[in-house]
Amino acid sequence: MKKKLALVIVHEIYGVNDHMHHVTHHFTSSQIDVFCPNLLQSQHTFHYSDEEKAYQYFVNHIGFTDGKKQIEEFIT
C-alpha cells in the first residue's frame, strides 16, 4: 500500500492570508496533501503593517498553548 504524504503549514499571527494561500499552493502536488488550519478560527486576517494588532489578537484570543493544542488535535 502506497503511503500518502501530508504537510501541515502553520500560519503566522496574521492568519491565513494571501501569503499563506500562496505557500500552500506552492507545496501542493499530486503526491502530497497540504493543510493550513486556521488557528484564528475567523475569516479575518491582519495586514503585515498591523503587526502589533495581530500579535495582541493572537495572544489574547488564541495564545501559544491553545494554538499548539489546535495543531496537535488537527494532526491526530
C-alpha positions in Angstrom: 0.0 0.0 0.0 1.4 3.4 -1.0 1.6 5.9 1.8 0.3 9.4 1.2 2.3 12.4 2.3 0.8 15.3 4.1 2.2 18.7 5.1 0.7 20.9 7.8 1.6 24.6 7.4 1.1 26.8 10.5 0.3 30.3 9.6 1.8 33.4 11.2 -0.1 35.7 13.7 -1.7 37.4 10.7 -4.0 34.5 9.8 -4.5 32.5 6.6 -3.7 35.5 4.3 -2.8 35.6 0.7 0.8 34.7 1.5 -0.3 31.5 3.3 -2.5 30.6 0.4 0.5 31.1 -1.9 2.7 28.9 0.3 0.0 26.2 0.5 -0.4 26.3 -3.3 3.4 26.1 -3.8 3.7 22.8 -1.9 0.5 21.2 -3.4 1.2 18.4 -5.7 -0.4 15.1 -6.7 1.8 13.2 -4.1 1.3 15.5 -1.1 -1.8 16.8 0.7 -1.2 20.3 2.1 -3.2 21.7 5.0 -3.2 25.2 6.7 -5.7 25.1 9.5 -7.0 28.5 10.6 -5.9 28.9 14.2 -7.7 32.3 14.4 -11.0 30.5 13.6 -12.1 33.6 11.7 -12.1 34.7 8.1 -10.4 37.9 9.3 -6.7 38.4 8.5 -4.3 41.1 9.5 -2.1 43.1 7.2 1.7 43.0 7.9 1.6 46.6 8.8 -0.8 45.7 11.7 1.8 43.6 13.4 1.1 44.9 17.0 -2.7 44.5 16.5 -2.2 40.9 15.1 0.1 40.0 17.9 -2.3 41.3 20.6 -5.3 39.5 19.0 -3.3 36.2 18.8 -2.1 36.4 22.4 -5.5 37.5 23.8 -7.8 35.2 21.8 -5.7 32.1 20.9 -2.4 32.1 22.7 0.6 29.8 22.0 -0.7 27.0 24.2 -4.1 26.8 22.5 -2.5 27.2 19.1 -0.3 24.3 19.8 -3.2 22.3 21.0 -5.2 23.1 17.9 -2.3 21.8 15.7 -1.9 18.6 17.8 -5.7 17.9 17.5 -5.6 18.6 13.8 -2.8 16.0 13.1 -4.2 13.3 15.3 
